């Protein structure tokens, strides 16, 4: 089973790239972020023609999350986080696909920091950590996939010294990520590539992709039952090189079948 996360940065504007990648990579489940489309403008028909059913939570111009499943309909279980600040922002959706509970998230950017946007990011992160703990307590297989807007370690950013005051790298957000992981979640990409500088995002400016000046901010966190099935993970960097593409690349895992 292949599960991917992809900040598409505008689902309608990047639709040709998304459909091409779906056809080439054939993931079974995809979590999308930054749809930047209201609920009624999500391209459900085109997604269905590509062989995928979807549940989504749209928002005009900003945010927006979706879960796609190949050949089956995701069974939606939740929209939004319990106790999240500003529930009017579309940042979390949850569904069951093939026996796995999939949480798709778009964690706030938080810049400039310090300030109200950074405070909002930390509050949202705390609500997410609380919900993640409740999911673990249920003992079901869970994948929490999305754009976390956090580089957990120095290995996840091309020049750490330039990012020390950024909301994606400040100690408070890295601490929150590590507290999440300490609950019992496995960072899939880092677990299988422990010493590699593997990035998932490259800015559009200053030839960042050409220089490989990237960040690893898209993560798939696995509950113990799912981590036991993890056999592969990676980043489809080639998608970032396409014309009219997102500044993120799809990040994915492969799981063995359950026993």
TORROSE-942667 format. One record per residue (C-alpha): residue number from 1; chain; x, y, z. Coordinates in Angstrom, 3 decimals, padded with zeros to 6 digits. Each point is the difference from the previous one (the first is absolute). Layout:
N
@i: NUM; ch: A; xx: X; yy: Y; zz: Z
...
***
This chain:
259
@i: 1; ch: A; xx: 000.000; yy: 000.000; zz: 000.000
@i: 2; ch: A; xx: 001.397; yy: 003.376; zz: -001.022
@i: 3; ch: A; xx: -000.998; yy: 003.142; zz: 001.914
@i: 4; ch: A; xx: 001.152; yy: 003.463; zz: -001.043
@i: 5; ch: A; xx: -000.282; yy: 003.593; zz: 001.145
@i: 6; ch: A; xx: 000.229; yy: 002.934; zz: -002.386
@i: 7; ch: A; xx: -000.414; yy: 003.718; zz: 000.595
@i: 8; ch: A; xx: -001.377; yy: 000.747; zz: -003.430
@i: 9; ch: A; xx: -000.016; yy: 003.811; zz: 000.462
@i: 10; ch: A; xx: -003.247; yy: 000.562; zz: -001.905
@i: 11; ch: A; xx: -001.806; yy: -003.140; zz: -001.114
@i: 12; ch: A; xx: -001.639; yy: 001.490; zz: -003.087
@i: 13; ch: A; xx: 003.030; yy: 001.894; zz: -001.244
@i: 14; ch: A; xx: 002.245; yy: -003.055; zz: 000.495
@i: 15; ch: A; xx: -002.571; yy: -002.577; zz: -001.128
@i: 16; ch: A; xx: 001.915; yy: -001.180; zz: -003.111
@i: 17; ch: A; xx: 003.110; yy: -000.619; zz: 002.095
@i: 18; ch: A; xx: -002.028; yy: -001.779; zz: 002.687
@i: 19; ch: A; xx: -001.772; yy: -002.267; zz: -002.505
@i: 20; ch: A; xx: 003.254; yy: -000.833; zz: -001.776
@i: 21; ch: A; xx: 001.631; yy: -000.941; zz: 003.295
@i: 22; ch: A; xx: -002.990; yy: -002.131; zz: 001.056
@i: 23; ch: A; xx: 000.234; yy: -001.913; zz: -003.277
@i: 24; ch: A; xx: 003.767; yy: -000.472; zz: 000.268
@i: 25; ch: A; xx: 000.344; yy: -000.791; zz: 003.715
@i: 26; ch: A; xx: -003.310; yy: -001.758; zz: 000.640
@i: 27; ch: A; xx: -000.295; yy: 000.672; zz: 003.736
@i: 28; ch: A; xx: -002.862; yy: -001.717; zz: 001.800
@i: 29; ch: A; xx: -000.645; yy: 002.944; zz: 002.326
@i: 30; ch: A; xx: 000.938; yy: 003.654; zz: -000.404
@i: 31; ch: A; xx: -000.260; yy: 002.833; zz: 002.510
@i: 32; ch: A; xx: -000.140; yy: 003.402; zz: -001.693
@i: 33; ch: A; xx: 000.567; yy: 003.378; zz: 001.631
@i: 34; ch: A; xx: -000.445; yy: 003.621; zz: -001.072
@i: 35; ch: A; xx: -002.889; yy: -000.718; zz: -002.345
@i: 36; ch: A; xx: -000.675; yy: 003.761; zz: -000.137
@i: 37; ch: A; xx: -003.505; yy: -000.720; zz: -001.253
@i: 38; ch: A; xx: -003.455; yy: 000.267; zz: 001.570
@i: 39; ch: A; xx: -001.891; yy: -003.205; zz: 000.634
@i: 40; ch: A; xx: -001.998; yy: 000.182; zz: -003.239
@i: 41; ch: A; xx: 003.078; yy: 000.635; zz: -002.172
@i: 42; ch: A; xx: 001.910; yy: -003.163; zz: 000.883
@i: 43; ch: A; xx: 000.635; yy: -001.937; zz: -003.257
@i: 44; ch: A; xx: -001.766; yy: -003.172; zz: 001.148
@i: 45; ch: A; xx: -000.988; yy: -001.090; zz: -003.523
@i: 46; ch: A; xx: 003.561; yy: 000.167; zz: -001.336
@i: 47; ch: A; xx: 001.286; yy: -001.818; zz: 003.072
@i: 48; ch: A; xx: -002.667; yy: -002.678; zz: -000.461
@i: 49; ch: A; xx: 000.902; yy: -000.402; zz: -003.671
@i: 50; ch: A; xx: 003.557; yy: -000.685; zz: 001.166
@i: 51; ch: A; xx: -001.312; yy: -002.895; zz: 002.113
@i: 52; ch: A; xx: -000.226; yy: 001.699; zz: 003.390
@i: 53; ch: A; xx: -002.832; yy: 000.855; zz: 002.350
@i: 54; ch: A; xx: 000.514; yy: 002.851; zz: 002.446
@i: 55; ch: A; xx: -001.151; yy: 001.804; zz: 003.101
@i: 56; ch: A; xx: 001.039; yy: 003.609; zz: 000.411
@i: 57; ch: A; xx: -000.306; yy: 003.117; zz: 002.091
@i: 58; ch: A; xx: 000.330; yy: 003.052; zz: -002.190
@i: 59; ch: A; xx: 000.534; yy: 003.692; zz: 000.660
@i: 60; ch: A; xx: 000.059; yy: 002.897; zz: -002.429
@i: 61; ch: A; xx: 003.510; yy: 001.211; zz: -000.883
@i: 62; ch: A; xx: 001.747; yy: -001.636; zz: 002.990
@i: 63; ch: A; xx: 000.637; yy: -003.299; zz: 001.756
@i: 64; ch: A; xx: -002.175; yy: -003.013; zz: -000.881
@i: 65; ch: A; xx: 000.700; yy: -003.718; zz: 000.472
@i: 66; ch: A; xx: -001.121; yy: -003.177; zz: -001.739
@i: 67; ch: A; xx: 000.411; yy: -003.769; zz: 000.168
@i: 68; ch: A; xx: -000.032; yy: -001.996; zz: -003.238
@i: 69; ch: A; xx: -000.371; yy: -003.787; zz: -000.210
@i: 70; ch: A; xx: 000.473; yy: -002.132; zz: -003.090
@i: 71; ch: A; xx: -002.936; yy: -002.197; zz: -000.838
@i: 72; ch: A; xx: -001.937; yy: 000.628; zz: 003.206
@i: 73; ch: A; xx: -001.700; yy: 002.807; zz: 001.861
@i: 74; ch: A; xx: 001.746; yy: 001.283; zz: 003.126
@i: 75; ch: A; xx: -002.320; yy: -000.304; zz: 002.990
@i: 76; ch: A; xx: 000.179; yy: 003.466; zz: 001.553
@i: 77; ch: A; xx: 000.238; yy: -000.014; zz: 003.795
@i: 78; ch: A; xx: 000.830; yy: 003.610; zz: 000.909
@i: 79; ch: A; xx: 000.327; yy: 003.543; zz: -001.313
@i: 80; ch: A; xx: 002.106; yy: 002.329; zz: 002.093
@i: 81; ch: A; xx: 001.719; yy: -000.671; zz: 003.307
@i: 82; ch: A; xx: -001.733; yy: -000.110; zz: 003.372
@i: 83; ch: A; xx: 000.751; yy: 003.263; zz: 001.754
@i: 84; ch: A; xx: 001.918; yy: 001.536; zz: -002.883
@i: 85; ch: A; xx: 000.385; yy: 003.775; zz: -000.083
@i: 86; ch: A; xx: -001.845; yy: 001.729; zz: -002.853
@i: 87; ch: A; xx: -001.978; yy: -002.986; zz: -001.341
@i: 88; ch: A; xx: -000.888; yy: 002.105; zz: -003.047
@i: 89; ch: A; xx: 003.372; yy: -000.940; zz: -001.502
@i: 90; ch: A; xx: -000.097; yy: -003.263; zz: -001.966
@i: 91; ch: A; xx: 003.072; yy: -001.832; zz: 001.300
@i: 92; ch: A; xx: -000.968; yy: -003.542; zz: 001.031
@i: 93; ch: A; xx: -002.075; yy: -002.850; zz: -001.387
@i: 94; ch: A; xx: -000.057; yy: -003.651; zz: 000.991
@i: 95; ch: A; xx: -001.271; yy: -003.165; zz: -001.690
@i: 96; ch: A; xx: 000.398; yy: -003.756; zz: 000.052
@i: 97; ch: A; xx: 001.439; yy: -001.678; zz: -003.088
@i: 98; ch: A; xx: 000.654; yy: -003.727; zz: -000.232
@i: 99; ch: A; xx: 000.045; yy: -000.436; zz: 003.763
@i: 100; ch: A; xx: 002.327; yy: 002.932; zz: 000.743
@i: 101; ch: A; xx: -001.098; yy: 003.274; zz: 001.557
@i: 102; ch: A; xx: 001.500; yy: 002.816; zz: -002.067
@i: 103; ch: A; xx: 000.378; yy: 003.482; zz: 001.487
@i: 104; ch: A; xx: 000.853; yy: 002.684; zz: -002.553
@i: 105; ch: A; xx: 001.299; yy: 003.269; zz: 001.419
@i: 106; ch: A; xx: 001.256; yy: 003.396; zz: -001.038
@i: 107; ch: A; xx: 001.685; yy: 001.479; zz: 003.059
@i: 108; ch: A; xx: 000.185; yy: 003.816; zz: 000.067
@i: 109; ch: A; xx: 003.154; yy: 001.687; zz: -001.289
@i: 110; ch: A; xx: 000.242; yy: 002.361; zz: 002.961
@i: 111; ch: A; xx: 002.110; yy: 002.793; zz: -001.453
@i: 112; ch: A; xx: 000.856; yy: 002.631; zz: 001.024
@i: 113; ch: A; xx: 001.235; yy: -001.282; zz: 003.342
@i: 114; ch: A; xx: -000.477; yy: 001.001; zz: 002.687
@i: 115; ch: A; xx: -003.491; yy: 001.372; zz: -000.425
@i: 116; ch: A; xx: -003.694; yy: -000.969; zz: -000.258
@i: 117; ch: A; xx: 000.542; yy: -002.341; zz: -002.959
@i: 118; ch: A; xx: 002.683; yy: -001.888; zz: 001.881
@i: 119; ch: A; xx: -002.217; yy: -000.204; zz: 003.096
@i: 120; ch: A; xx: -002.754; yy: -001.435; zz: -002.200
@i: 121; ch: A; xx: 002.415; yy: -002.579; zz: -001.413
@i: 122; ch: A; xx: 001.020; yy: -001.161; zz: 003.477
@i: 123; ch: A; xx: -003.627; yy: -000.176; zz: 001.167
@i: 124; ch: A; xx: -000.981; yy: -002.036; zz: -003.071
@i: 125; ch: A; xx: 002.974; yy: -002.295; zz: 000.530
@i: 126; ch: A; xx: -001.066; yy: -000.634; zz: 003.606
@i: 127; ch: A; xx: -003.526; yy: -000.875; zz: -001.112
@i: 128; ch: A; xx: 001.485; yy: -002.374; zz: -002.565
@i: 129; ch: A; xx: 002.292; yy: -001.639; zz: 002.574
@i: 130; ch: A; xx: -002.989; yy: -000.559; zz: 002.258
@i: 131; ch: A; xx: -002.028; yy: -001.583; zz: -002.787
@i: 132; ch: A; xx: 002.952; yy: -002.166; zz: -001.044
@i: 133; ch: A; xx: 000.242; yy: -001.352; zz: 003.555
@i: 134; ch: A; xx: -003.681; yy: -000.940; zz: -000.071
@i: 135; ch: A; xx: 000.481; yy: -001.838; zz: -003.285
@i: 136; ch: A; xx: 002.924; yy: -001.983; zz: 001.396
@i: 137; ch: A; xx: -002.086; yy: -000.908; zz: 003.044
@i: 138; ch: A; xx: -002.552; yy: -001.628; zz: -002.299
@i: 139; ch: A; xx: 002.630; yy: -002.458; zz: -001.204
@i: 140; ch: A; xx: -001.038; yy: 000.163; zz: -003.660
@i: 141; ch: A; xx: 002.395; yy: 000.318; zz: -002.965
@i: 142; ch: A; xx: 000.510; yy: 003.720; zz: -000.697
@i: 143; ch: A; xx: 001.996; yy: 002.132; zz: -002.440
@i: 144; ch: A; xx: 000.218; yy: 003.745; zz: 000.648
@i: 145; ch: A; xx: 001.210; yy: 001.475; zz: -003.277
@i: 146; ch: A; xx: 000.388; yy: 003.516; zz: -001.254
@i: 147; ch: A; xx: 001.844; yy: 003.269; zz: -000.065
@i: 148; ch: A; xx: 001.135; yy: 000.494; zz: 003.596
@i: 149; ch: A; xx: 001.899; yy: 003.224; zz: -000.743
@i: 150; ch: A; xx: 002.749; yy: -001.247; zz: 002.333
@i: 151; ch: A; xx: 003.574; yy: -001.054; zz: -000.663
@i: 152; ch: A; xx: 000.629; yy: -002.303; zz: 002.991
@i: 153; ch: A; xx: 003.821; yy: -000.019; zz: -000.105
@i: 154; ch: A; xx: 002.979; yy: 001.732; zz: -001.606
@i: 155; ch: A; xx: 000.109; yy: -002.822; zz: -002.538
@i: 156; ch: A; xx: -003.391; yy: 001.153; zz: -001.335
@i: 157; ch: A; xx: 001.096; yy: 003.440; zz: -001.197
@i: 158; ch: A; xx: 002.690; yy: 000.996; zz: -002.488
@i: 159; ch: A; xx: 001.551; yy: 002.761; zz: 002.162
@i: 160; ch: A; xx: -001.249; yy: -000.278; zz: 003.583
@i: 161; ch: A; xx: 001.754; yy: 003.168; zz: 001.159
@i: 162; ch: A; xx: -002.179; yy: 002.079; zz: -002.336
@i: 163; ch: A; xx: -003.255; yy: -001.368; zz: 001.445
@i: 164; ch: A; xx: 000.484; yy: 000.296; zz: 003.764
@i: 165; ch: A; xx: -002.601; yy: 002.760; zz: 000.369
@i: 166; ch: A; xx: -002.464; yy: -001.333; zz: -002.557
@i: 167; ch: A; xx: -003.360; yy: -001.399; zz: 001.161
@i: 168; ch: A; xx: 000.773; yy: -003.294; zz: -001.750
@i: 169; ch: A; xx: 003.172; yy: -000.564; zz: 002.005
@i: 170; ch: A; xx: -000.320; yy: 001.809; zz: 003.315
@i: 171; ch: A; xx: 000.625; yy: -002.152; zz: 003.093
@i: 172; ch: A; xx: -003.665; yy: 000.122; zz: 001.004
@i: 173; ch: A; xx: -001.231; yy: -001.723; zz: -003.153
@i: 174; ch: A; xx: 002.804; yy: -002.537; zz: -000.095
@i: 175; ch: A; xx: -000.773; yy: -000.821; zz: 003.638
@i: 176; ch: A; xx: -003.666; yy: -000.472; zz: -000.903
@i: 177; ch: A; xx: 000.946; yy: -002.379; zz: -002.820
@i: 178; ch: A; xx: 002.264; yy: -002.009; zz: 002.283
@i: 179; ch: A; xx: -002.734; yy: -000.192; zz: 002.653
@i: 180; ch: A; xx: -002.342; yy: -001.330; zz: -002.659
@i: 181; ch: A; xx: 002.524; yy: -002.651; zz: -001.041
@i: 182; ch: A; xx: 000.633; yy: -000.931; zz: 003.639
@i: 183; ch: A; xx: -003.608; yy: -001.114; zz: 000.319
@i: 184; ch: A; xx: 000.960; yy: -002.977; zz: -002.147
@i: 185; ch: A; xx: -000.167; yy: 001.288; zz: -003.588
@i: 186; ch: A; xx: 002.618; yy: -000.987; zz: -002.586
@i: 187; ch: A; xx: 001.362; yy: 002.603; zz: -002.430
@i: 188; ch: A; xx: -000.050; yy: -002.272; zz: -003.057
@i: 189; ch: A; xx: 002.414; yy: 001.797; zz: -002.304
@i: 190; ch: A; xx: 002.615; yy: 000.683; zz: 002.659
@i: 191; ch: A; xx: -000.232; yy: -003.566; zz: 001.360
@i: 192; ch: A; xx: 000.930; yy: -001.540; zz: -003.350
@i: 193; ch: A; xx: 002.433; yy: 002.772; zz: -001.016
@i: 194; ch: A; xx: 001.637; yy: 000.887; zz: 003.326
@i: 195; ch: A; xx: 003.044; yy: 001.880; zz: -001.259
@i: 196; ch: A; xx: -001.189; yy: 001.472; zz: -003.274
@i: 197; ch: A; xx: -000.770; yy: 003.600; zz: -000.838
@i: 198; ch: A; xx: -003.353; yy: -000.747; zz: -001.583
@i: 199; ch: A; xx: -002.217; yy: 002.982; zz: -000.759
@i: 200; ch: A; xx: -003.678; yy: 000.357; zz: -000.919
@i: 201; ch: A; xx: -000.217; yy: 003.750; zz: -000.701
@i: 202; ch: A; xx: 002.035; yy: 002.427; zz: -002.093
@i: 203; ch: A; xx: -000.945; yy: 003.662; zz: -000.300
@i: 204; ch: A; xx: -000.766; yy: 001.487; zz: -003.410
@i: 205; ch: A; xx: 002.598; yy: 002.724; zz: 000.540
@i: 206; ch: A; xx: 003.785; yy: 000.135; zz: -000.431
@i: 207; ch: A; xx: 000.135; yy: -003.283; zz: -001.940
@i: 208; ch: A; xx: -000.588; yy: -001.911; zz: 003.244
@i: 209; ch: A; xx: -000.853; yy: -003.270; zz: -001.743
@i: 210; ch: A; xx: 002.976; yy: 000.199; zz: -002.344
@i: 211; ch: A; xx: 002.293; yy: 000.603; zz: 002.988
@i: 212; ch: A; xx: -001.795; yy: -002.651; zz: 002.097
@i: 213; ch: A; xx: -000.597; yy: 002.680; zz: 002.639
@i: 214; ch: A; xx: -002.939; yy: -001.829; zz: 001.505
@i: 215; ch: A; xx: -001.940; yy: -000.735; zz: 003.149
@i: 216; ch: A; xx: -001.586; yy: -003.185; zz: 001.322
@i: 217; ch: A; xx: -003.375; yy: 001.170; zz: 001.291
@i: 218; ch: A; xx: -002.375; yy: -002.657; zz: -001.371
@i: 219; ch: A; xx: -000.209; yy: -002.988; zz: 002.307
@i: 220; ch: A; xx: -001.784; yy: -003.321; zz: 000.404
@i: 221; ch: A; xx: -000.247; yy: -000.994; zz: 003.656
@i: 222; ch: A; xx: -000.954; yy: -003.615; zz: 000.620
@i: 223; ch: A; xx: -001.631; yy: -001.708; zz: 002.959
@i: 224; ch: A; xx: 001.785; yy: -003.148; zz: 001.228
@i: 225; ch: A; xx: -002.298; yy: -002.362; zz: -001.919
@i: 226; ch: A; xx: 000.755; yy: 001.811; zz: -003.255
@i: 227; ch: A; xx: 003.714; yy: 000.507; zz: 000.728
@i: 228; ch: A; xx: 000.362; yy: -003.779; zz: 000.262
@i: 229; ch: A; xx: -001.109; yy: -000.243; zz: -003.640
@i: 230; ch: A; xx: 002.314; yy: 002.742; zz: -001.369
@i: 231; ch: A; xx: 002.284; yy: -001.239; zz: -002.793
@i: 232; ch: A; xx: 000.815; yy: 003.070; zz: -002.104
@i: 233; ch: A; xx: -000.246; yy: 003.789; zz: -000.044
@i: 234; ch: A; xx: 001.113; yy: 002.753; zz: -002.298
@i: 235; ch: A; xx: -000.564; yy: 003.319; zz: -001.728
@i: 236; ch: A; xx: -001.019; yy: 000.343; zz: -003.660
@i: 237; ch: A; xx: 002.400; yy: 002.859; zz: -000.720
@i: 238; ch: A; xx: -000.648; yy: -000.136; zz: -003.725
@i: 239; ch: A; xx: -003.475; yy: 001.440; zz: 000.493
@i: 240; ch: A; xx: 001.560; yy: 003.195; zz: 001.395
@i: 241; ch: A; xx: 001.937; yy: 000.430; zz: -003.264
@i: 242; ch: A; xx: -003.115; yy: 000.117; zz: -002.181
@i: 243; ch: A; xx: -001.492; yy: 003.152; zz: -001.520
@i: 244; ch: A; xx: -002.695; yy: 001.779; zz: 002.044
@i: 245; ch: A; xx: 000.603; yy: -002.292; zz: 002.942
@i: 246; ch: A; xx: -000.309; yy: 000.401; zz: 003.764
@i: 247; ch: A; xx: 002.968; yy: 001.058; zz: 002.082
@i: 248; ch: A; xx: -000.411; yy: -003.310; zz: 001.880
@i: 249; ch: A; xx: 000.626; yy: -003.527; zz: -001.286
@i: 250; ch: A; xx: -002.125; yy: -003.053; zz: 000.820
@i: 251; ch: A; xx: 001.322; yy: -001.997; zz: 002.950
@i: 252; ch: A; xx: -001.025; yy: -003.621; zz: 000.399
@i: 253; ch: A; xx: 000.237; yy: -003.264; zz: 001.900
@i: 254; ch: A; xx: -000.584; yy: -003.622; zz: -000.938
@i: 255; ch: A; xx: -001.498; yy: -002.504; zz: 002.428
@i: 256; ch: A; xx: -000.162; yy: -003.760; zz: -000.063
@i: 257; ch: A; xx: -003.400; yy: -001.632; zz: 000.138
@i: 258; ch: A; xx: -001.284; yy: -000.632; zz: 003.549
@i: 259; ch: A; xx: 000.530; yy: -003.456; zz: 001.411
***
